[in-house]
């Protein structure tokens, strides 16, 4: 596949309401939307590391600059027969998985379009409905949260993920479990705690019968997570710590978790997602696909990944109207059944940006073509 050009768009998506977690609050989601051109065919991807380097060391403007200044010149004007070859070409630029991913994912979408095969087929996944969960950030009140949880279960969501942070954790969780004794819940700590000071808090969670505790400790840590997992009955799920195949191998060797949340952007793209998924299956560690509140352009690609084997827990996939008044794409993501989503089963990415909305939300844009 010859890459004629890459276009990068720094895009800001206004949220319906602020999204508040242990690392801060966002009024809008900042992403990099990428268009790859090969001959007369175009392919779209989206990488969403957020506006500031709070979730991870990357941020949207950094992804825009790294991808356009350093990665694009390594691949534009060249042909790549495989994702491995593309990765090898970009390997001199260390780290920055979200930046690598925005190009790598566009390559896979292009391959899907040129081969006239749905993306999930190329990834080795099977067509079928994907179970989805509901997510709630830190809320203004416990009563308000309980009302929203009830609405989520009534709507057919299979589980509920709750963001926690010091001051919004144990009391809130006890109220939730008391109100919904049979509900499936897990919590996402977003690296907001430490083993040294919060072990008693984590042990107090075991009686609440949570499905998992997601990323409780430092965003790069594996060793303390392994130490913590040995002291808890509740499974630990790693998110921020798993930013590469290398990190996943180390986590599995250490026994640092019983689940790994797979986000294609965070791990550097689809090839690494597939490799980590396979390693987890071999180790008996479950997977599910996480989200970064992407528009449907990016979330639809996450849906394709969520059909991979070993997805043992409902994924973070949401209808377009959950977070956005106006969707970026022409098409909108919707449930195919209560608590489920289904791929369109089409080649390429059926969810492409609406040109007018893209123009309105684009802060800056760069076009890089073969000379």
C-alpha positions as CSV (number, residue, x, y, z in Angstrom):
1,X,0.0,0.0,0.0
2,X,1.5,3.3,-1.1
3,X,0.8,6.3,1.2
4,X,0.3,9.4,-1.0
5,X,-0.6,11.8,1.8
6,X,-1.5,12.3,5.4
7,X,-3.8,15.0,6.8
8,X,-3.9,15.7,10.5
9,X,-6.7,17.7,12.1
10,X,-6.4,19.0,15.7
11,X,-10.1,18.8,16.7
12,X,-12.0,19.9,19.8
13,X,-15.3,18.1,20.6
14,X,-17.5,20.0,23.1
15,X,-19.1,17.7,25.7
16,X,-22.6,17.9,27.0
17,X,-21.3,18.2,30.5
18,X,-17.8,18.1,32.2
19,X,-16.1,14.8,32.5
20,X,-14.4,14.6,35.9
21,X,-11.9,12.0,37.1
22,X,-9.0,11.7,39.5
23,X,-6.8,13.5,37.0
24,X,-9.0,16.5,36.4
25,X,-12.1,17.8,34.5
26,X,-12.6,18.2,30.8
27,X,-15.3,20.4,29.1
28,X,-14.3,19.2,25.7
29,X,-12.4,16.3,24.2
30,X,-9.3,17.2,22.2
31,X,-8.3,14.6,19.5
32,X,-6.3,14.2,16.3
33,X,-8.3,13.1,13.4
34,X,-6.2,11.6,10.6
35,X,-6.9,11.1,6.9
36,X,-4.7,8.8,4.9
37,X,-4.7,9.0,1.1
38,X,-3.6,6.1,-1.2
39,X,-4.5,6.8,-4.9
40,X,-8.2,7.7,-5.0
41,X,-8.9,6.0,-1.6
42,X,-9.1,7.8,1.7
43,X,-9.1,6.3,5.3
44,X,-10.0,8.0,8.5
45,X,-8.8,7.4,12.1
46,X,-8.9,9.3,15.4
47,X,-6.5,9.4,18.4
48,X,-7.7,10.9,21.6
49,X,-5.1,11.5,24.4
50,X,-7.1,14.5,25.8
51,X,-6.2,18.2,25.9
52,X,-3.5,18.1,28.6
53,X,-1.0,15.3,29.6
54,X,-3.1,14.3,32.5
55,X,-4.3,10.8,31.5
56,X,-0.9,9.9,30.1
57,X,2.3,11.9,29.2
58,X,0.8,12.5,25.8
59,X,-1.7,15.3,24.8
60,X,-3.6,16.2,21.7
61,X,-1.3,19.0,20.5
62,X,1.7,16.8,21.2
63,X,0.2,14.0,19.1
64,X,-0.5,16.5,16.3
65,X,3.1,17.7,16.3
66,X,4.8,14.3,16.7
67,X,2.7,12.7,14.0
68,X,3.1,15.5,11.5
69,X,6.7,16.6,12.2
70,X,8.4,13.3,12.9
71,X,6.3,10.3,11.9
72,X,4.7,11.4,8.7
73,X,8.0,12.0,6.9
74,X,9.0,8.4,7.7
75,X,6.0,6.9,5.9
76,X,4.6,9.4,3.3
77,X,5.7,8.5,-0.2
78,X,6.5,4.9,0.7
79,X,4.7,1.5,0.3
80,X,4.0,-0.8,3.2
81,X,2.8,-4.4,2.7
82,X,2.1,-5.0,6.4
83,X,1.5,-3.2,9.7
84,X,4.8,-4.6,11.0
85,X,6.6,-2.9,8.2
86,X,4.8,0.4,9.0
87,X,5.7,0.0,12.7
88,X,9.4,-0.6,11.8
89,X,9.5,2.5,9.7
90,X,8.2,4.6,12.6
91,X,10.3,2.8,15.3
92,X,13.0,5.5,15.5
93,X,10.5,7.8,17.2
94,X,10.3,6.4,20.8
95,X,7.2,6.2,22.9
96,X,4.3,8.4,21.9
97,X,1.9,5.5,21.3
98,X,-1.1,7.8,20.6
99,X,0.9,9.5,17.8
100,X,2.0,6.3,16.3
101,X,-1.5,4.9,16.5
102,X,-3.2,7.7,14.6
103,X,-1.2,6.7,11.5
104,X,-1.2,3.0,12.1
105,X,-4.9,2.8,12.6
106,X,-5.5,4.8,9.4
107,X,-3.2,2.3,7.6
108,X,-5.5,-0.6,8.8
109,X,-8.6,1.3,7.7
110,X,-7.0,1.8,4.3
111,X,-6.1,-1.9,4.1
112,X,-9.7,-2.7,5.0
113,X,-11.0,-0.5,2.2
114,X,-8.5,-1.6,-0.5
115,X,-9.1,-5.3,0.3
116,X,-12.9,-4.8,0.6
117,X,-13.0,-6.6,4.0
118,X,-14.4,-5.3,7.3
119,X,-11.7,-4.1,9.7
120,X,-12.5,-6.7,12.3
121,X,-12.0,-9.5,9.8
122,X,-8.5,-8.2,9.1
123,X,-7.8,-8.1,12.9
124,X,-8.9,-11.7,13.3
125,X,-12.2,-11.0,15.1
126,X,-15.6,-12.6,14.5
127,X,-18.7,-10.7,13.6
128,X,-21.2,-10.5,16.5
129,X,-22.8,-8.1,19.0
130,X,-20.6,-6.5,21.6
131,X,-21.7,-6.0,25.1
132,X,-21.4,-2.4,26.4
133,X,-21.2,-0.8,29.8
134,X,-22.1,2.6,31.2
135,X,-19.5,5.0,32.6
136,X,-20.0,7.8,35.2
137,X,-17.4,10.4,36.1
138,X,-17.3,12.0,39.5
139,X,-20.8,13.4,40.2
140,X,-22.1,16.4,42.2
141,X,-24.0,14.1,44.6
142,X,-24.5,10.4,45.5
143,X,-28.3,10.7,45.1
144,X,-27.8,12.0,41.5
145,X,-25.4,9.2,40.8
146,X,-27.8,6.5,42.0
147,X,-30.5,7.9,39.8
148,X,-28.2,7.8,36.7
149,X,-27.1,4.2,37.6
150,X,-30.7,3.1,37.7
151,X,-31.4,4.7,34.3
152,X,-28.3,2.8,32.9
153,X,-29.5,-0.6,34.1
154,X,-33.0,0.1,32.9
155,X,-31.5,1.0,29.5
156,X,-29.9,-2.5,29.3
157,X,-26.3,-1.7,30.0
158,X,-24.5,-4.9,31.2
159,X,-22.3,-3.2,33.8
160,X,-21.5,0.3,35.3
161,X,-18.0,1.8,35.6
162,X,-17.6,4.4,38.3
163,X,-14.7,7.0,38.4
164,X,-13.3,7.4,41.9
165,X,-10.9,9.7,43.6
166,X,-9.9,10.5,47.2
167,X,-13.0,12.0,48.8
168,X,-15.3,10.3,46.3
169,X,-14.8,6.6,46.9
170,X,-15.7,4.3,49.8
171,X,-18.8,6.1,51.1
172,X,-20.1,6.5,47.6
173,X,-19.4,2.9,46.7
174,X,-21.1,1.6,49.8
175,X,-24.2,3.6,48.9
176,X,-24.1,2.2,45.4
177,X,-23.7,-1.4,46.5
178,X,-26.5,-1.0,49.1
179,X,-28.9,0.3,46.5
180,X,-27.9,-2.1,43.7
181,X,-26.9,-5.3,45.5
182,X,-26.8,-7.4,42.4
183,X,-25.4,-4.9,39.9
184,X,-22.1,-5.4,38.1
185,X,-19.8,-2.5,39.0
186,X,-16.1,-1.7,38.7
187,X,-14.2,1.3,39.6
188,X,-11.6,3.3,37.7
189,X,-9.0,5.1,39.9
190,X,-7.0,6.7,37.1
191,X,-3.8,6.3,39.1
192,X,-5.2,8.4,42.0
193,X,-3.9,6.2,44.9
194,X,-0.7,4.7,46.3
195,X,0.1,1.4,47.9
196,X,1.9,3.0,50.8
197,X,-1.0,5.1,52.0
198,X,-4.2,3.5,50.6
199,X,-3.9,-0.3,51.2
200,X,-6.6,-0.2,53.9
201,X,-9.0,1.5,51.4
202,X,-8.3,-1.2,48.8
203,X,-8.9,-4.0,51.3
204,X,-12.2,-2.4,52.3
205,X,-13.3,-2.8,48.7
206,X,-13.2,-6.6,48.7
207,X,-16.6,-7.0,50.5
208,X,-18.3,-4.9,47.9
209,X,-17.9,-7.6,45.2
210,X,-16.6,-5.3,42.5
211,X,-15.8,-6.8,39.1
212,X,-12.4,-5.1,39.2
213,X,-10.3,-2.1,40.3
214,X,-9.0,-0.3,37.3
215,X,-5.5,1.4,37.4
216,X,-5.4,2.1,41.2
217,X,-1.7,3.1,41.3
218,X,0.9,5.2,39.4
219,X,0.4,5.4,35.7
220,X,3.7,3.6,34.8
221,X,3.7,1.1,37.7
222,X,3.7,-2.7,37.4
223,X,5.5,-3.8,40.5
224,X,3.2,-2.3,43.1
225,X,0.2,-3.4,41.2
226,X,1.5,-7.0,41.4
227,X,2.1,-6.6,45.2
228,X,-1.4,-5.2,45.6
229,X,-3.1,-7.9,43.5
230,X,-1.6,-10.6,45.8
231,X,-3.3,-9.0,48.8
232,X,-6.8,-8.6,47.2
233,X,-9.6,-10.9,46.2
234,X,-10.9,-8.2,43.8
235,X,-9.2,-8.3,40.4
236,X,-7.0,-5.5,39.3
237,X,-7.3,-4.1,35.7
238,X,-4.4,-2.2,34.2
239,X,-5.0,0.7,31.8
240,X,-2.5,3.6,31.8
241,X,0.4,1.3,32.7
242,X,0.0,-0.8,29.5
243,X,1.3,1.5,26.7
244,X,3.1,-1.2,24.7
245,X,3.5,-4.9,24.0
246,X,6.6,-4.7,26.2
247,X,4.7,-3.4,29.2
248,X,2.0,-6.0,28.7
249,X,4.5,-8.8,28.7
250,X,6.1,-7.6,31.9
251,X,2.7,-7.1,33.6
252,X,1.6,-10.7,32.8
253,X,4.9,-12.1,34.0
254,X,4.6,-10.2,37.3
255,X,1.0,-11.2,37.8
256,X,0.2,-7.5,38.1
257,X,-3.5,-7.8,37.0
258,X,-6.3,-10.1,36.0
259,X,-7.7,-7.8,33.3
260,X,-6.1,-5.5,30.8
261,X,-8.2,-2.7,29.3
262,X,-7.3,-2.4,25.6
263,X,-7.3,1.0,24.0
264,X,-5.8,1.0,20.5
265,X,-4.5,4.5,20.9
266,X,-2.8,3.9,24.2
267,X,-0.9,0.8,23.0
268,X,0.2,2.3,19.6
269,X,-2.4,0.9,17.3
270,X,-4.3,-2.2,16.2
271,X,-1.3,-4.5,15.7
272,X,-0.2,-4.1,19.3
273,X,-3.8,-4.4,20.4
274,X,-4.1,-7.8,18.7
275,X,-0.7,-9.0,20.1
276,X,-1.6,-8.0,23.6
277,X,-5.0,-9.6,23.3
278,X,-3.4,-12.9,22.3
279,X,-0.9,-12.7,25.1
280,X,-3.6,-12.1,27.6
281,X,-5.6,-15.0,26.4
282,X,-2.6,-17.3,26.8
283,X,-2.1,-16.0,30.3
284,X,-5.8,-16.3,31.4
285,X,-6.1,-12.5,31.8
286,X,-9.3,-11.0,30.5
287,X,-9.7,-8.0,28.1
288,X,-12.3,-5.4,27.2
289,X,-12.0,-2.3,25.1
290,X,-11.8,1.1,26.8
291,X,-12.6,4.4,25.3
292,X,-11.2,8.0,25.4
293,X,-14.6,9.6,24.6
294,X,-13.7,9.7,20.9
295,X,-16.2,10.8,18.3
296,X,-17.8,8.0,16.3
297,X,-14.9,8.2,13.8
298,X,-12.6,6.7,16.5
299,X,-15.2,4.9,18.6
300,X,-16.3,2.8,15.6
301,X,-12.8,1.5,15.3
302,X,-12.8,0.5,18.9
303,X,-16.0,-1.4,18.2
304,X,-14.1,-3.4,15.6
305,X,-11.5,-4.3,18.2
306,X,-14.1,-5.3,20.8
307,X,-15.0,-8.3,18.6
308,X,-11.6,-9.9,19.2
309,X,-11.4,-13.1,21.2
310,X,-10.9,-13.0,24.9
311,X,-13.1,-10.0,25.4
312,X,-14.5,-11.2,28.7
313,X,-16.1,-8.0,30.0
314,X,-18.4,-5.4,28.5
315,X,-16.6,-2.6,26.7
316,X,-16.6,1.2,26.9
317,X,-18.7,1.9,23.8
318,X,-21.4,4.5,23.8
319,X,-24.1,5.9,21.5
320,X,-23.1,9.3,20.0
321,X,-25.7,11.2,22.0
322,X,-24.3,10.1,25.4
323,X,-21.5,12.6,25.4
324,X,-22.2,14.9,22.4
325,X,-25.0,17.1,21.3
326,X,-23.5,17.1,17.7
327,X,-21.5,14.2,16.4
328,X,-18.4,14.7,14.3
329,X,-19.3,12.0,11.8
330,X,-22.1,11.9,9.3
331,X,-23.3,8.6,10.8
332,X,-24.1,8.2,14.5
333,X,-23.2,5.3,16.8
334,X,-26.3,3.6,18.3
335,X,-27.2,0.5,20.2
336,X,-28.2,-2.4,18.0
337,X,-30.0,-3.8,21.1
338,X,-30.2,-2.8,24.8
339,X,-26.6,-2.9,26.1
340,X,-25.2,-4.0,22.7
341,X,-23.5,-2.6,19.7
342,X,-22.9,-4.3,16.3
343,X,-20.4,-3.5,13.6
344,X,-21.8,-2.2,10.3
345,X,-19.7,-5.1,8.7
346,X,-18.5,-2.8,6.0
347,X,-15.0,-2.2,4.6
348,X,-13.0,0.9,5.6
349,X,-14.5,3.2,8.2
350,X,-18.2,3.9,7.6
351,X,-18.0,6.7,10.2
352,X,-16.3,9.6,8.4
353,X,-16.3,13.3,9.4
354,X,-19.0,15.6,8.3
355,X,-16.9,18.2,6.4
356,X,-18.8,21.2,7.9
357,X,-18.5,19.9,11.5
358,X,-14.9,19.0,11.0
359,X,-14.1,22.5,9.7
360,X,-15.9,24.1,12.6
361,X,-14.1,22.0,15.2
362,X,-10.6,22.0,13.7
363,X,-8.1,24.2,15.5
364,X,-5.3,23.5,13.1
365,X,-4.7,21.3,10.1
366,X,-1.6,20.1,8.2
367,X,-1.4,18.3,4.8
368,X,1.7,16.2,4.1
369,X,2.1,14.8,0.6
370,X,4.7,12.8,-1.3
371,X,7.1,15.0,-3.2
